[in-house]
Amino acid sequence: MPSYRVIVSVGALRAGVLPQAVEPAAVAAAAELTVVEASSVDVVAREARLTVRFVADSVPEALRIAQRTLSGVQAVAATTGWRLTERVGGRWFRRA
C-alpha cells in the first residue's frame, strides 16, 4: 500500500490550546480513516510544519485523509498552507 504524507504549515494556536496538542489532534483525525505511520513537527524558515505520514490505496483516498487531517489541525490552530506527497520508490512526489 502506498505511503503518503500531508505537510501542514501551522500558524497561531486557538485560544487555550497548548502547542503540544496540535500533533495529537492531527494524528487522531488521520487515524479515523487510515493507519498513521509517523508524525513530526519541525520548524522550517521560522514556521512550524506538521507532517503526518499514512497509508492509502489511491491519491483520491489520500486527499480525503489529508483533508480530514487538515480539519483536525484547524480545530486547534490556524493553518497557512498544506501539501500532499506520495512515496514512489525512494522519492516523494507532490500530489496536491
C-alpha positions as CSV (number, residue, x, y, z in Angstrom):
1,M,0.0,0.0,0.0
2,P,1.5,3.4,-1.0
3,S,2.7,5.8,1.7
4,Y,1.7,9.4,1.7
5,R,2.4,12.4,3.9
6,V,0.5,15.6,4.5
7,I,2.6,18.6,5.5
8,V,0.7,21.4,7.1
9,S,2.1,24.9,7.9
10,V,0.8,25.8,11.4
11,G,0.1,29.3,12.4
12,A,-1.4,30.8,15.6
13,L,-3.0,28.4,18.1
14,R,-6.6,28.8,19.0
15,A,-7.3,30.3,22.4
16,G,-6.5,28.0,25.3
17,V,-4.7,25.4,23.1
18,L,-1.3,24.2,24.1
19,P,1.4,23.8,21.4
20,Q,1.8,20.1,22.2
21,A,-1.9,19.5,21.4
22,V,-1.5,20.1,17.7
23,E,0.3,17.0,16.6
24,P,-2.0,14.6,18.5
25,A,-5.1,16.3,17.0
26,A,-3.7,15.8,13.5
27,V,-2.8,12.2,14.1
28,A,-6.2,11.4,15.7
29,A,-8.0,12.9,12.7
30,A,-6.0,10.9,10.2
31,A,-6.3,7.7,12.3
32,E,-10.1,7.9,11.9
33,L,-9.6,6.9,8.3
34,T,-6.2,5.0,8.0
35,V,-3.1,3.7,9.6
36,V,-0.7,6.5,10.6
37,E,2.9,5.5,10.1
38,A,4.6,8.5,11.7
39,S,4.3,12.2,12.6
40,S,6.6,15.0,13.5
41,V,6.7,18.8,14.0
42,D,9.6,20.8,12.6
43,V,10.5,24.4,12.3
44,V,11.5,25.4,8.8
45,A,12.2,29.1,8.0
46,R,10.7,30.2,11.3
47,E,7.5,28.3,10.5
48,A,6.0,25.3,12.3
49,R,5.4,22.4,9.9
50,L,3.5,19.4,10.9
51,T,4.0,16.2,8.9
52,V,1.7,13.1,9.2
53,R,2.7,10.0,7.2
54,F,0.0,7.5,6.5
55,V,-1.1,4.7,4.0
56,A,-3.8,4.9,1.4
57,D,-4.8,2.9,-1.6
58,S,-5.0,5.8,-4.1
59,V,-4.4,9.5,-4.5
60,P,-8.2,10.3,-4.1
61,E,-8.3,8.4,-0.8
62,A,-5.1,10.1,0.3
63,L,-6.6,13.5,-0.5
64,R,-9.6,12.7,1.7
65,I,-7.3,11.7,4.5
66,A,-5.2,14.8,4.1
67,Q,-8.3,17.0,4.2
68,R,-9.5,15.2,7.4
69,T,-6.1,15.7,8.9
70,L,-6.1,19.4,8.0
71,S,-9.5,19.8,9.6
72,G,-8.1,18.2,12.8
73,V,-5.3,20.8,12.8
74,Q,-7.6,23.7,12.1
75,A,-9.7,22.8,15.1
76,V,-6.8,23.7,17.3
77,A,-4.7,26.1,15.2
78,A,-4.7,28.3,12.1
79,T,-3.0,26.9,9.0
80,T,-1.2,28.8,6.3
81,G,-0.9,26.1,3.7
82,W,-0.5,22.4,3.1
83,R,0.6,19.8,0.6
84,L,0.3,16.1,0.0
85,T,3.1,13.9,-1.2
86,E,3.3,10.2,-2.2
87,R,6.4,8.0,-1.9
88,V,7.3,6.2,-5.1
89,G,10.4,4.1,-4.8
90,G,12.8,6.2,-2.6
91,R,11.4,9.6,-3.6
92,W,8.4,11.8,-2.6
93,F,6.2,13.3,-5.3
94,R,3.7,16.1,-4.8
95,R,0.1,15.1,-5.4
96,A,-1.7,18.2,-4.0
